[in-house]
Amino acid sequence: MTNSTYAVTGMTCGHCARSVEEQIRELDGVIGVAVDLGTGAVTVHSTAALSVDDVRGAVEEAGYRLT
């Protein structure tokens, strides 16, 4: 199992966090996603390392930016 933490900008509420979480959960191998609105940190638990480009694409699909 792999845990990776990313910084996401633009999230301001629970709906924002859920949108990001839902998009990232669609990536192959993702087991869980934890979003900390206060810091913008998104921790992804997966079966193997994920491509940063894939994570960025999921975050952007939700309407936010990976920094």
Buried (B, 14 or more C-beta within 10 A) or exposed (E): EEEEEBEBEEBEEEEBBBBBBEBBEEBEBBEEBEBEEEEBEBEBBBEEEBEEEBBBBBBEBBEBBBE
